[in-house]
Amino acid sequence: MHPEAREEFLAAIDYYNEVEPGLGMAFYSEVESAIVLIENYPDLWSEIGRGIHRCLVRRFPFAVLYSKEADRVFIYAIMHNKREPGYWCDRLSS
């Protein structure tokens, strides 16, 4: 997972915990479930460009953006769907 993706994931957990106690854990669980599905079925979600796939997270307005690599998937962003699209693209070169 890209370090900035980890940071935005943790920030979203904190945000949801402030909104309602326990909601951050629900968000965490939904994202983790999406990641497990991605790891097991990386071809299930369509490519949105540049070798990046998008898996929508259940219950929350987020998506996991990832690429398939030879022996793993790499997560570039845990992206809020209402955030500026493409903000994460500079991560492709890092």
C-alpha contacts under 8 A as a table, 3 or more apart, distances in Angstrom:
res1	aa1	res2	aa2	distance
1	M	5	A	6.48
1	M	6	R	6.61
1	M	74	F	5.61
1	M	75	I	4.59
1	M	76	Y	6.31
2	H	5	A	5.17
2	H	6	R	6.47
2	H	74	F	7.47
2	H	75	I	6.09
2	H	76	Y	5.28
2	H	77	A	7.22
2	H	91	R	7.63
3	P	6	R	5.09
3	P	7	E	6.31
4	E	7	E	4.92
4	E	8	E	6.21
4	E	76	Y	7.85
4	E	77	A	7.29
5	A	8	E	5.21
5	A	9	F	6.09
5	A	75	I	7.13
5	A	76	Y	5.84
5	A	77	A	4.42
5	A	78	I	5.52
6	R	9	F	5.04
6	R	10	L	6.21
6	R	77	A	7.87
6	R	78	I	7.68
7	E	10	L	5.22
7	E	11	A	6.08
8	E	11	A	4.95
8	E	12	A	6.07
8	E	77	A	7.71
8	E	78	I	6.46
8	E	79	M	7.74
9	F	12	A	5.24
9	F	13	I	6.35
9	F	78	I	5.85
10	L	13	I	5.06
10	L	14	D	6.27
11	A	14	D	5.09
11	A	15	Y	6.12
12	A	15	Y	4.92
12	A	16	Y	6.14
12	A	24	G	7.43
13	I	16	Y	5.29
13	I	17	N	6.18
13	I	23	L	7.86
13	I	24	G	4.34
13	I	25	M	6.94
13	I	27	F	6.45
13	I	28	Y	6.45
14	D	17	N	5.11
14	D	18	E	6.32
14	D	24	G	6.25
15	Y	18	E	5.19
15	Y	19	V	6.39
15	Y	24	G	7.16
16	Y	19	V	4.93
16	Y	20	E	6.25
16	Y	21	P	7.69
16	Y	22	G	7.94
16	Y	23	L	5.33
16	Y	24	G	4.54
16	Y	27	F	7.42
17	N	20	E	5.21
17	N	21	P	4.88
17	N	22	G	5.89
17	N	23	L	5.33
17	N	24	G	4.42
17	N	25	M	7.55
18	E	21	P	6.51
19	V	23	L	7.36
20	E	23	L	5.47
20	E	24	G	7.76
21	P	24	G	7.15
22	G	25	M	5.30
22	G	26	A	6.51
23	L	26	A	4.96
23	L	27	F	6.22
24	G	27	F	5.03
24	G	28	Y	6.11
25	M	28	Y	4.88
25	M	29	S	6.11
26	A	29	S	5.11
26	A	30	E	6.28
27	F	30	E	5.18
27	F	31	V	6.24
27	F	60	F	7.08
28	Y	31	V	5.30
28	Y	32	E	6.06
29	S	32	E	5.09
29	S	33	S	6.04
30	E	33	S	5.08
30	E	34	A	6.26
30	E	57	V	6.33
30	E	58	R	6.22
30	E	59	R	7.56
31	V	34	A	5.01
31	V	35	I	6.22
31	V	57	V	6.07
31	V	64	V	7.66
32	E	35	I	4.99
32	E	36	V	6.24
33	S	36	V	5.17
33	S	37	L	6.31
34	A	37	L	5.13
34	A	38	I	6.15
34	A	55	C	7.06
34	A	56	L	7.74
34	A	57	V	6.23
34	A	64	V	7.54
35	I	38	I	4.93
35	I	39	E	6.11
35	I	64	V	7.59
36	V	39	E	5.09
36	V	40	N	6.22
37	L	40	N	5.14
37	L	41	Y	5.76
37	L	42	P	7.51
38	I	41	Y	5.14
38	I	42	P	4.69
38	I	43	D	7.95
38	I	44	L	7.64
38	I	55	C	7.61
38	I	73	V	7.65
39	E	42	P	5.74
39	E	72	R	7.24
39	E	73	V	6.43
41	Y	44	L	5.56
42	P	45	W	6.94
42	P	68	K	6.60
42	P	73	V	7.34
43	D	46	S	7.26
45	W	53	H	6.06
45	W	54	R	6.20
45	W	55	C	6.06
46	S	53	H	5.64
46	S	54	R	6.70
47	E	50	R	7.85
47	E	51	G	6.14
47	E	52	I	5.44
47	E	53	H	4.25
47	E	54	R	6.83
48	I	51	G	7.34
48	I	52	I	5.76
48	I	53	H	5.56
48	I	54	R	6.73
49	G	52	I	5.52
49	G	53	H	7.47
51	G	67	S	5.88
51	G	68	K	7.53
52	I	65	L	6.40
52	I	66	Y	5.41
52	I	67	S	4.81
52	I	68	K	7.79
53	H	65	L	5.62
53	H	66	Y	5.32
53	H	67	S	6.05
54	R	63	A	6.21
54	R	64	V	5.71
54	R	65	L	4.69
54	R	66	Y	6.61
55	C	63	A	5.37
55	C	64	V	5.16
55	C	65	L	6.57
56	L	61	P	7.82
56	L	62	F	6.14
56	L	63	A	4.22
56	L	64	V	6.39
57	V	60	F	5.98
57	V	61	P	6.93
57	V	62	F	5.44
57	V	63	A	5.33
57	V	64	V	7.11
58	R	61	P	7.86
61	P	80	H	5.86
61	P	81	N	5.47
61	P	82	K	7.51
62	F	78	I	6.64
62	F	79	M	5.34
62	F	80	H	4.37
62	F	81	N	5.22
63	A	77	A	7.90
63	A	78	I	5.82
63	A	79	M	5.25
63	A	80	H	6.54
63	A	81	N	6.60
64	V	75	I	6.96
64	V	76	Y	7.78
64	V	77	A	5.91
64	V	78	I	4.76
64	V	79	M	6.33
65	L	75	I	5.83
65	L	76	Y	5.60
65	L	77	A	5.15
65	L	78	I	6.49
65	L	79	M	7.28
66	Y	73	V	6.46
66	Y	74	F	5.33
66	Y	75	I	4.22
66	Y	76	Y	5.47
66	Y	77	A	7.20
67	S	73	V	5.61
67	S	74	F	5.33
67	S	75	I	6.65
67	S	76	Y	7.70
68	K	72	R	6.41
68	K	73	V	4.60
68	K	74	F	6.59
69	E	72	R	5.23
69	E	73	V	5.49
69	E	74	F	7.12
75	I	78	I	7.77
76	Y	88	W	7.23
76	Y	91	R	6.68
76	Y	92	L	7.50
77	A	88	W	6.61
79	M	83	R	7.27
80	H	83	R	5.38
81	N	85	P	7.92
82	K	85	P	7.92
84	E	87	Y	6.00
85	P	88	W	7.89
86	G	89	C	5.36
87	Y	90	D	7.37
88	W	91	R	5.65
88	W	92	L	7.83
89	C	92	L	5.68
90	D	93	S	6.01
90	D	94	S	7.26
91	R	94	S	5.16
